[in-house]
Amino acid sequence: MTNNLMVEVVDQAGKPVKGATVDFYSAGSKQGSAETDSKGMVGFSAMGSGPFDVRATYQGLVAGQIVQAADIARGLTAFVQFPVCINDPLFRGIDFLIFGVAGGMIAAGSYWKVKPLEMTGEIALGAAVFGFIYRLQCM
């Protein structure tokens, strides 16, 4: 029995991982290897009764999925998810800009005793820190 097995590789945020190496094993023996495309997808021809082992490797990270032959026959896509975010950098240029502007607003508001300016700066700084912490959780 031969069926096509589609494998989708994503990171923790659900974004496709381009360039991950996906290895396909049957009965403990490697049956094939391919690299994911820009959509995080790769396909294999699955032969035998399974179960099949699918392993994705990217930048030293390895994630896997066991796939049953019945699932392949039904046309299900194997879904492999890395437990970390891969595509977003921790620091972005806009973050440095926001930190600088917010810090300037806080300093100016404090110096000239303009409380609304100072508070707006504090809110902007808090939002930027929250965004940083959110991305940090993906590390």
C-alpha positions as a LaTeX table, in Angstrom:
\begin{tabular}{lrrr}
\hline
Residue & $x$ (\AA) & $y$ (\AA) & $z$ (\AA) \\
\hline
Met1 & 0.00 & 0.00 & 0.00 \\
Thr2 & 1.45 & 3.40 & $-1.04$ \\
Asn3 & $-0.02$ & 6.72 & 0.07 \\
Asn4 & 1.25 & 10.28 & 0.07 \\
Leu5 & 2.18 & 11.64 & 3.47 \\
Met6 & 2.19 & 15.41 & 3.84 \\
Val7 & 4.09 & 16.87 & 6.79 \\
Glu8 & 3.59 & 20.42 & 8.08 \\
Val9 & 6.30 & 21.89 & 10.35 \\
Val10 & 5.54 & 24.97 & 12.45 \\
Asp11 & 6.98 & 26.78 & 15.46 \\
Gln12 & 5.24 & 27.48 & 18.78 \\
Ala13 & 3.42 & 30.46 & 17.31 \\
Gly14 & 2.08 & 28.34 & 14.43 \\
Lys15 & 4.31 & 29.96 & 11.81 \\
Pro16 & 5.72 & 27.69 & 9.08 \\
Val17 & 9.36 & 26.67 & 9.44 \\
Lys18 & 11.12 & 26.95 & 6.08 \\
Gly19 & 14.25 & 24.86 & 5.63 \\
Ala20 & 13.64 & 22.25 & 8.34 \\
Thr21 & 14.99 & 18.81 & 7.47 \\
Val22 & 12.26 & 16.19 & 7.79 \\
Asp23 & 13.27 & 12.54 & 8.05 \\
Phe24 & 10.74 & 9.77 & 7.47 \\
Tyr25 & 11.20 & 6.36 & 9.15 \\
Ser26 & 9.36 & 3.09 & 8.77 \\
Ala27 & 10.11 & 0.10 & 11.01 \\
Gly28 & 13.11 & 1.97 & 12.42 \\
Ser29 & 14.74 & 2.44 & 9.03 \\
Lys30 & 15.05 & 5.78 & 7.27 \\
Gln31 & 12.84 & 5.88 & 4.17 \\
Gly32 & 13.47 & 9.44 & 3.05 \\
Ser33 & 14.57 & 12.95 & 3.89 \\
Ala34 & 13.46 & 16.31 & 2.51 \\
Glu35 & 13.52 & 20.02 & 3.34 \\
Thr36 & 10.36 & 22.02 & 4.07 \\
Asp37 & 9.25 & 24.72 & 1.65 \\
Ser38 & 8.23 & 28.30 & 2.48 \\
Lys39 & 4.90 & 27.00 & 3.81 \\
Gly40 & 6.63 & 24.52 & 6.14 \\
Met41 & 5.39 & 21.59 & 4.02 \\
Val42 & 7.06 & 18.49 & 2.65 \\
Gly43 & 5.68 & 15.25 & 1.17 \\
Phe44 & 6.69 & 11.58 & 1.16 \\
Ser45 & 5.40 & 8.36 & $-0.36$ \\
Ala46 & 4.49 & 6.10 & 2.56 \\
Met47 & 4.79 & 2.37 & 1.99 \\
Gly48 & 3.81 & $-0.34$ & 4.44 \\
Ser49 & 1.45 & $-0.66$ & 7.36 \\
Gly50 & 3.13 & 1.78 & 9.76 \\
Pro51 & 3.37 & 3.23 & 12.26 \\
Phe52 & 5.72 & 5.79 & 10.75 \\
Asp53 & 8.07 & 8.12 & 12.57 \\
Val54 & 8.45 & 11.67 & 11.23 \\
Arg55 & 11.27 & 13.82 & 12.68 \\
Ala56 & 11.91 & 17.47 & 11.87 \\
Thr57 & 15.28 & 19.10 & 12.61 \\
Tyr58 & 15.99 & 22.83 & 12.51 \\
Gln59 & 18.95 & 24.71 & 14.02 \\
Gly60 & 19.70 & 21.83 & 16.37 \\
Leu61 & 16.10 & 21.42 & 17.51 \\
Val62 & 14.33 & 18.12 & 16.90 \\
Ala63 & 10.59 & 17.47 & 17.04 \\
Gly64 & 8.72 & 14.38 & 15.97 \\
Gln65 & 5.39 & 12.75 & 15.36 \\
Ile66 & 4.25 & 9.13 & 15.05 \\
Val67 & 1.82 & 8.68 & 12.15 \\
Gln68 & $-0.43$ & 5.67 & 11.62 \\
Ala69 & $-0.97$ & 4.20 & 8.15 \\
Ala70 & $-4.74$ & 4.63 & 8.55 \\
Asp71 & $-4.25$ & 8.38 & 9.06 \\
Ile72 & $-2.15$ & 8.59 & 5.89 \\
Ala73 & $-4.77$ & 6.61 & 3.96 \\
Arg74 & $-7.42$ & 9.13 & 5.09 \\
Gly75 & $-5.25$ & 11.96 & 3.73 \\
Leu76 & $-4.40$ & 13.54 & 7.07 \\
Thr77 & $-1.37$ & 15.81 & 7.23 \\
Ala78 & 1.21 & 15.03 & 9.91 \\
Phe79 & 1.66 & 18.10 & 12.09 \\
Val80 & 5.07 & 18.65 & 13.72 \\
Gln81 & 5.41 & 21.63 & 16.05 \\
Phe82 & 8.62 & 22.94 & 17.58 \\
Pro83 & 8.12 & 24.10 & 21.20 \\
Val84 & 9.83 & 27.46 & 20.55 \\
Cys85 & 9.23 & 30.44 & 18.31 \\
Ile86 & 11.73 & 30.49 & 15.48 \\
Asn87 & 10.89 & 33.29 & 13.08 \\
Asp88 & 10.62 & 36.40 & 15.27 \\
Pro89 & 13.76 & 38.11 & 16.57 \\
Leu90 & 13.78 & 39.02 & 20.23 \\
Phe91 & 14.77 & 42.65 & 19.60 \\
Arg92 & 13.33 & 44.55 & 16.65 \\
Gly93 & 14.24 & 48.04 & 15.49 \\
Ile94 & 10.80 & 49.37 & 16.36 \\
Asp95 & 11.26 & 48.22 & 19.95 \\
Phe96 & 14.38 & 50.34 & 20.38 \\
Leu97 & 12.52 & 53.31 & 18.91 \\
Ile98 & 9.57 & 52.84 & 21.29 \\
Phe99 & 11.87 & 52.44 & 24.31 \\
Gly100 & 13.68 & 55.65 & 23.36 \\
Val101 & 10.56 & 57.71 & 22.69 \\
Ala102 & 8.80 & 56.42 & 25.81 \\
Gly103 & 11.86 & 57.14 & 27.95 \\
Gly104 & 12.06 & 60.64 & 26.48 \\
Met105 & 8.38 & 61.27 & 27.20 \\
Ile106 & 8.81 & 60.13 & 30.79 \\
Ala107 & 11.89 & 62.31 & 31.29 \\
Ala108 & 10.31 & 65.37 & 29.64 \\
Gly109 & 7.05 & 64.99 & 31.54 \\
Ser110 & 8.90 & 64.60 & 34.81 \\
Tyr111 & 11.24 & 67.53 & 34.13 \\
Trp112 & 8.51 & 69.97 & 33.01 \\
Lys113 & 5.92 & 68.59 & 35.45 \\
Val114 & 3.49 & 67.58 & 32.66 \\
Lys115 & 1.84 & 64.53 & 34.19 \\
Pro116 & $-0.15$ & 63.44 & 31.05 \\
Leu117 & 3.08 & 63.36 & 29.01 \\
Glu118 & 4.85 & 61.36 & 31.70 \\
Met119 & 1.94 & 58.92 & 32.02 \\
Thr120 & 1.71 & 58.44 & 28.24 \\
Gly121 & 5.42 & 57.61 & 28.21 \\
Glu122 & 4.92 & 55.10 & 31.03 \\
Ile123 & 2.08 & 53.43 & 29.15 \\
Ala124 & 4.15 & 53.24 & 25.94 \\
Leu125 & 7.11 & 51.84 & 27.87 \\
Gly126 & 4.87 & 49.26 & 29.54 \\
Ala127 & 3.49 & 48.17 & 26.17 \\
Ala128 & 7.00 & 47.81 & 24.74 \\
Val129 & 8.14 & 45.77 & 27.76 \\
Phe130 & 5.04 & 43.57 & 27.47 \\
Gly131 & 5.85 & 42.90 & 23.80 \\
Phe132 & 9.42 & 41.99 & 24.72 \\
Ile133 & 8.24 & 39.62 & 27.47 \\
Tyr134 & 5.75 & 38.04 & 25.08 \\
Arg135 & 8.51 & 37.30 & 22.55 \\
Leu136 & 10.83 & 36.18 & 25.34 \\
Gln137 & 8.40 & 33.41 & 26.31 \\
Cys138 & 9.00 & 31.92 & 22.87 \\
Met139 & 12.72 & 31.44 & 23.50 \\
\hline
\end{tabular}
